[in-house]
């Protein structure tokens, strides 16, 4: 079986680098090109020195070079880690080029550009026109574990905060365990802010500190609510307070809610375990999950407690892997007809 030629969009960003690391170990994907219009011809290993053993001679390609690849008769996989507001226009241009050549790539977009069902919904959150409104209907946005049947040719992977929170929240809503008002506190590592240095990721300011930001106003709240509704059928309100943590990778989320009827901790854990019984990348345990158990892996871990009236579900996932590159590859596996976990089962290092 020949390997699927794979194109990565996103240049020198952290998520693009994580995609390259995962593709190198994937048994059925073969990197065909990584696009960076700002660095065409430069060695990938210069931007990602830790990947030099995997890609010693690989160079970044321009958009024109990527379009030339898409004119070939093969149907590649496209993994898009371009910035919000850029990704939609770029994907539209590349798909148009491929379609004119009779090619039919499959796309997983990791940006926010195709996470909303309509252009006005996207524009209300991001404040600018959508880059390719005619393509929106070709994308489905969901956490892989929450959608068994896919009816569109392309996928938009939810963001890292959304993925971590939805893994905890969707079972509660789908199983009618809680009132549809959820309170969320979640802490993310500095890589969640991207590679370009900003005050929030500057090491002397972030090291040894912990602080909330955009409390109850974070732009991903609407995305979380929309995905929860699609996955559970329940319209819920999310009161979301994000925090910045003094570490590089990983998200820890605590989701709290009022129970609809009394439920003890053992029963709650059993319901969560049953919900994810066929989701090997989501693990439910009786001890509080820790970031070191999942960082740099595509696994997520959950635990929960109940006092009979309220509950708390703790969820941890790696923002660059399960919440971005790994989740996107999980979707691409499904789009290509591969086992969903192919290339994604390596354990976390543990002592990062």
Helices and strands as residue ranges (DSSP letters): E 4-9, H 14-24, E 29-35, H 44-47, G 49-51, H 63-70, E 77-80, H 87-100, E 106-109, H 119-126, G 133-138, E 139-141, G 144-146, E 154-156, H 160-174, E 181-188, G 190-193, G 199-201, H 203-206, E 211-213, H 220-232, E 237-244, E 251-258, H 265-275, E 282-284, G 291-293, E 300-306, E 310-317, I 321-325, H 326-335
